[in-house]
Amino acid sequence: MWIDLFLPKICASWVFIIDFSTFLNKFFHVRPKEQSVEWYTSIGNAAAIKKAWMGGDCQVTALLRLEGIEKSFPGVQALKSCKLELLPGEVHALVGENGAGKSTLMKIATGVYSKDAGRIVYKGKEIELPNARAARDYGISMIHQELNLLPHLTIAQNMYLGREPKKLGFLVDDQELNRRAGKQLEEMNLKLDPKTLVSELSVAKQQMVEIAKALSFRSEVLIMDEPTAALTDAEIRDLFRIMAQLKRQGVGIIYISHRMEELRQISDRITVMRDGAYVDTVETKQVGTDQIIRMMVGRELSRTPGLAPVDPEAETVLEVKGLSRGKELQDIHFQLKKGEILGFAGLMGAGRTEVARAIFGADPVDRGEIIVHGKNASIKHPHDAVRAGIGYLSEDRKSFGVLVDMDVASNIAMASYHRYRNPIGFMKESRINQTAAHYVKSLSIKTPGIGQKVKFLSGGNQQKVVIGKWLNRDCDVLIFDEPTRGIDVGAKNEIYKLLENLAAEGKAIMMISSELPEILRMSHRVIVMCEGRITGELAAEEATQEEIMKYATMRSNMM
């Protein structure tokens, strides 16, 4: 009897404490000095109360509910009656193949896109989000898959852009700005100077700054789109620690990722989307990875038969001798044969991308030789590399791979425009369109047409457009830097098959990847780097994750 009388009041009291804490935070900026894990634990959260006190019977108002959301773009319906519910203190994973509509749905939830139909309900009340600022004012923030920082500004200036602290009523208080940013970075265990220019940071560090910026809004709904794509294992652990802390505070997190092992580690529930439609929502602990993948792709994934062996007598297409630049690259030597996939492994900052950019002429070198088809190639600029038959797919496709405001056809033809000019200098549009249509079909690029702007494609389909650009150029050497970053499991298989086919056709492929299973699966040989040096070279039959990690951590003072 006493349970019926008192437990609902206890539950309501806890919710009152949470709401009162939120009221203080928003209107009086009263917060504990450090917001420790213990403090978050002490206030509890609605989801925990529901489970611990009421055995699931206490009604907890969802932080965010999306109901019957629909959205169309020119020529394609992106979302069809989609729904999602986020509870307080929950990490809710959102999964699906590229083009499934995940990012579009979240852009509607954050006011970036307007919905064509449906309802957005925030804390029990239907709301409209005309723009991203309105969403942030409600407490909804998103960390986008593509970086959106301004490179010419400092970390602190990016984090507090448009809300800088002032002195004398109108002057920016730089000291206070840097103090606030420094405190936020310190809470995330990031050893970064808030006065550092963003242009001086690696992709991984810029991603962490994006996360710090979103957290600085003290949002109650935080949406993370592939936040760990460019992070090291240590940085991922730091991120998960922060997410656990936010859960204890009652923050709801929507987590978009293609990494199944991460979802099982960090999420409470998983919502699956396919082809712009809602499929199902399941408890993470109650489903297996294979079941999630089947719901995502709607089919069983076929296994690739493996790499064809490289002919021992095959031509050496690319040879690098003594490539060096300061401490970033130290005496790099390797050979790449026709029909070979040479994997480059190592931890973040090992120098793998620096090698690729040096070979492609994007960065200068102090000394060294680059030999293509037995002839010394003088590569001072990317134009020189392209003329030598080298194509480079950058890890940062948005900055260096595609022109997002141009259409698919223009991007595919970009590196080969000289082929499409008539004698008086005009472009042969029909030939460009014919070529683009060929690669859209052969690479299974999901687009309503070759005239679609690339910015409206998913990340994985943007990557396929970059691949099409270099295949159209018919380069003999292809450098793939993180080729499957941000790509779902179904599209990964397609990329793997594509790489295998290119190698079978005689292309020489240099593949950089931070995913060891990918390196082991897709490489004839593996070169391992640490601190700008090659520390090991392994044949496919010798390579294991343990052996690669041994060489990847072999610092100069250990040799």
N, C-alpha and C positions, 0 to 999 in steps of 0.2 A: 504493500500500500504506500509506504513512504517513498518508494521509487517513483510512483506516478506523481506524487505531490512535489517532490524536491528536485529531482534531476532536471526537468525542463527549466527550472529557475536557475540551477547551476549553469546549465548550458547557455541560457540567456545572459547570465552574468559574465561569463567568459567572452561572449560575443560583444557585450557592452565594453569590456576592457579593450578589446581589439579596436572597436569603432572609436572609443575615446582616444586611444593612442594615435590612430590615424588622424583624428580631429586635431590633436596637439601638433602632430607633424606638419599638417597642411597649413594651419592657420597661425600657429605660434612658433613653428620651427623648433619645438622642444624635442630633442633626441638625446639618448645617452651619448656620451663623448665618443665612444668607440663602437657602439652597436655590436657588442660581442656575441659570440655563439650562445653564451649563457643567457644573455638578455632576450634573444629571439626565442630560446627554449622556454623562458619564464613566462612570456606572454601567450605562448601556444598559437594555434591557428585553427580556423573553423573546421578544416578537413580532419585534423587530428582529434578535435573534440567530438566530431561526429562518430569517429571510429571507436575512440577509447571510452567515451562516456555513455553513448546512446546505442552502441552496437549497430549503427547505420540508420536508426530511426529518427534522429534529430535532423530537421530540415535545414540544410545549409544553402544559402542563396549563391548561385554561381556568380563568379566574377564577370564572366563574359559568355554570352550565348549567341551563336550565329545560326539563324533559322531560315531555310529556304533561299539561300543566297544564289543569285544568278547574275552572270556577267557575260557580255558579248563584245568582241572586237571585230573590226572589219573582216568579214569572211569566215569567222570562226566563233563558236560559242565556247567560251573558256570555262564557265561554271554552270552546272545544272543542279539546282535545288540542293545546295551543299549545306551541311550543318556541323557544328562543333560546340562543345560545352567545356569550359575551363573552371575548375573549382579553386578556392583559396588554398594555398600551400601545395599545389599539385604541379608536377612536371608532366605535361601532356604532349606526347610525341605526335607529329603529323608527318606521315610518310606517303610515298607514291613515286611512280616513275617521273622523270623529267617531262614536263608538259601535262602532268596530272592536274595542275591547278593550285598547288599548295601556296606558292608565292603570291599568285593572284588573289586567293582568298585572304591571305594575311595583309595584303596591301589594301584590301577593302576594310579589314578590321582596324587598320591604322590610318584611314582617310586618304591614302595615296590615290586609290581608285574609288569611284562612286559605284554603288551597286545598281543593277537594273531592277532587281526585285529581292524581297526578303526582309528580314528584321535583324537588327543588332541590338541586343539587350545587355546592358551593363549594370550589374548589381540590382537586377530586378526591374530596371526601367528601360524602356525602348529609347534609343538615342539615334541621332543622325550625325555623321562625321563628314562634313563638307571638305575638310582638308586635314593634313597631318598634324597641324597645330591643335586642332580641336581634339584629336585623339590623345595627344600628349597632355592636354589640359585635364582630360578625364583620368589620366594615369596609364595610358596605353602606349608603349614604346616598342620599336622594332630595330633589331640589329640586322641589316640587310646582308645578303650573301656577297654582293659586290661592295667594295669599299667606297665610302662617300665622304672621305675627309679631304680638306683643302691642303695640298702639299706645301704651300708657301706660308702657312700659319703654324704656330707651335702646337704642341699637344694640348696645353691648357686653353689656348685660344679656340681650338677645335671643340674641345669638350664643353665649353661654356659660350659658344657662339650665339649671339643674340640675347644673352642673359648674363653679361659680364657685370661683376660688382663695380659700383661707382663710388667715387669720392668727390666731395664738393658738388654733388648732384649731377654732374655731367661727364667727369673725367673717368676713364677706365682705371680701376685700382689694380695695377699689374701684380703688386705684391700679394694682395688678397686672392686674386685670380690664380696665381701659381700655388698659393697655399692650399686652396680648395682642391685644385687638380692633383697636387702632390699627395694630399690626404687620401683621395679616392684611389690613386695608383698604389699607395702604400697598403690600403685595405685589401687590394687584389694581389699583394706580394709582387708587384711589378717594379723592377729597379730601373725606372725611367725618369729622366729629368723633364719636368713639365715644360721647360723652356726650349726643349729640343724641337727643331722643325720636323714636321711629319715626313717631308721628302727624304729625310736622313734615316728613316726607319725601314726595316724589312717588312714584307707583306705580313708576316706573323705578328710583329709588334704593332703594325697598324690595325690588325684585327682586334688585338687586345685593347687598343685605345678606343675602338668603336664600342666594345663592350663596356669599358669604363665610362664612356660618354652616356650610354643608355642608362647605366646604373646611377649616374649622377642625377637623373630626373626623379629618383626614388619612386619609380613607377610601381603600380600594383599588378599590372599585366605586362609581362616582358616576353616579346616574341624573338626567338633566335633562329635565324636562317643559316644553316650550315656554319655554326660559329667555330667549329674545331678544324675546318678544312685546311688551314695553314698553320696549325699549332703543333708544337712538340708534345711529347707525352707529359713532360713536367708542366707545361702550360695548360694542357687539358686537365690535369689533376687540380691545378689552381682554379680553373674555371668551375669544375665540379664542386670544389669546396665552397666557392662563392654561391653557386646555385643551391647547395644544401642550406647555406646560411639564409638565403632569400626565402626558401621554402618554410623555414622555421618562423620567418617574419610574417608568413601568410601571403607572400607574393605568388601569383600564378604564372607559370612559365609554359609557353608553347614552344616546342623544340623540334625544328625541322632538321633531319639528318638522314643520310643514306647509310650510315655506319651502324649496322645492327647491334654490334657489341656495345656501343655507347647507349643505344636505346634501352637495352636490357639492364644496363648498369644504373641509369639515371632516371628513367621515366616511370610513372605510375600507370598511365593508360596510353593507348595508341589508337589514333584515328587514321584509317587508310582511305586514300582517294585514288581513283583511276579514271582517266579520260575526262577530267573535269567534273566528276560525280562522286558523291559520298558512297563508300562501300560498307564500312563497319567501324565500331569502336570497341576495343577489347582491353581487358586487364593485362598488363605486360607479363605478369607472373603466370598467367594461365594459357599463354600461347607460345609456340615454338617459332624459331626464326623462319623455317621453311613455310609454315602456315602464313606468316606475315608476307613473305615474298610472293606466295601464290595469290594472295589477295591483291597485292600491288600490281602484278603483271598479268593476272588472269590466265596464266599458263605455267607449265613446268619449264624451267630454264634448261636448255641443252648445254652439255659440257663440250668444250672445244677439245679436239683430239690431241692437242699439244703442238709444239713447234717442230717443224721439219728441220733435220740436221743441216748444218752449214758445211758446204763442200770445203775440205781442207785446202784445196787448190784455188779457192775463190779469190778474186782480185781484192786487194786492200784498197778500198775506195777512199777512206779518210785516215790520215796519220797525223798525230799531234806530237811534236817534239819540244820538250823544254819550255812549255808555256808558263810564263810567270808574270805576276803583277803584285809587287809589294808583299804583304803577308797574306793577301787573299788567295793567291795562286802561287804555288811553289813547285816548279819543275815538273809540270804535268806531261806524262808520256802515255800514249795508248794508240792502238790500231783498231779500225772498224772495217770488217769485210763485207762484201756484197752478200745480201741475203741474211745478214746477222742482225739480231736485236741485242745491243749491248746495254745492260742495265747499270745505272749509276745510283748507288745507295749511300746513305749517310744521314746523320742527324741534321737538324736545322742549323744553318750557318757553316756547314762543312765545306761549301765551295762548289757544289754541283751546278747550281744555276749560274754562278760566275764563270765556270768553264764554258757552258753553253753560250753565254752572252759574248765571251771573248772570241769563240770560234765564229760566231755570227757577225762579229764586227760591231756589236752594240757597245762594248766597253774596250778601251785601249789596253795594250799589254806592254810590259817592259821589254820582253824578249820571247823568242820561241818561233817555231815553224808550224804552219798548217799546210799539209800536203793533200791534194785532191787528185785522184787518179794518177798518182805518181809525179804530179807537177806541183811545184811550190806555188801556193796561192797567196797573193798579197791582199789581205783582207783588212781594210781600215774602216770600212763602213758596211752596214747591212746590204747596200746595193752590190758591193763586191762579193759578198757571200752568196747572194741570190744568183748572180751571174756565174759563180763557180758551181752552182747546182746544190746549194744548201738551203733548206727551209727550216724555220724555227717556230714552234708552237709554244708561246710563252706561258708561264704559270699564271700570269695576270692577263687574261684574254681581253678584258675590258679596256685596258690601257694600251696593249701592244698587239692584240690579235685581230679585233674587228673594229669597224667604224659603226657604232650602234645606231646612228641617225641615217645611215645609208641602207639600201635594201639588200636582200640576200644575193641577188644576181651581181650587183656591183662589188660586194665583198668577195665573192668567189673569183671574180675576174681581176681583182685589184692588183695582184702580183704579176699579171700577164697582159696588161693593157696593150702592150706593143703588138700583140697578135691580132688585136681587134680593130686596128686603125686601117682605113682605106687609104689609097694613094694621096688623097688631099687632106688627110688628117682627121676625118670624122670617124666616130666609133660605129662599128657594125653591131647595132643593138640586137639584131636577130641572132647573130652568132653567140653573143654574150648570153642571151636568154636560153639558147639551145644548150650551151655548156652548163649553165646554172641548173637547168631542169634535169640534166644528166646526173649531176652530183647530189641534188636534192633526192632523187630516186635511189641512187646507189648507196648513199649514206643514211637513208631513212630519216631525213631532216623533217621534223614536224613543223610545217608552215602552211598557211592557206594559199601561198603562192610565192613565186620568186620575187615579186614586187613588195613583199612584206618587209618593213623595217626590222633590222636585227634586234633592236631594243625590245621588241615585243615577243621575242623567242625566249624559251627557257635557257638556263645556263648550259645544259647539256647540248641543246641544239645550236647554241652559239659556238660551242666548241667544235661541233661537226662542220659548221660553216668555215672555221679556220682550217680544219683538215682539208676540206674541199678546195680552199684557196691554194694550198701547197701541192695538192695532188694535181690540180689544174696546171701548175707551173712545171710539173714533172721533174721535181728535184730528185737527184740520186741519193742525197743524204738528208734524212729527216730527223730533226731533234725535237722530241716530245718531252716537254717539261710539265710534269704532273698531268698527264693526259686525261685521267678520269676524275680529277678533283671536282667535287660538286655534281657528279653524275650518278644516277641511280643504278641499282644492280642489273636491271635489264639492259640499259644503255651501255654499261661497262662491258657486258658480254659482246655487244656489237663492236665496241672499240677494240676489244681483244682480237676478235675475228678479223677486223680490218687490219690491225698491225700484223697479224700472222699472214694475211694475204699479201700485204705490201712486201714483207720479207720474202715470201715465196716468189714474188715477181722480181726480186733482185734488189729491192731498195735496202740501203744501209741505214739502220735505225739506232739512234742513241736515245734511250728512254730514262728519264729522271723520275723517280717516284719515292714518296715517303712511306708508302704502304709495302711492307716487306712481303706479304703474300703475293702482291702484284709483281714485285721484282722477281720472286722465285718462280712464279708461273710463266712470266713472259720473257725471260732473258736466256740467251745462249751462254753468255758470260756475264759476270757481275764485277764491276769496279766499285770499291768502297773508298770513301773519302772522309777525312777528318782534319779540321783546321787548315783547309786549303791544300792538303797533300793527298795523294793516292796512297792509302795504307794497305790495300790488299786487292788482289784480283783472283776471282774464283770461277772455275768452270761450273756449269749448271749442276753436274752431279756432285760437286763438292759443297755447293752453297746450301746453308741452312740459316734459319733466323739467328741461332746462337753464334754461328761463325761470322755472319755479317756484323752483328752487334759487337763482337770482339774487336774487329778492325775499325768499326765506326767510333769506338771510344778509345782508340789507340793514339793518345795525344803525343805531341812531339817530345815531351819530357819523359815519356814512358818508353821511347824507342832507343 
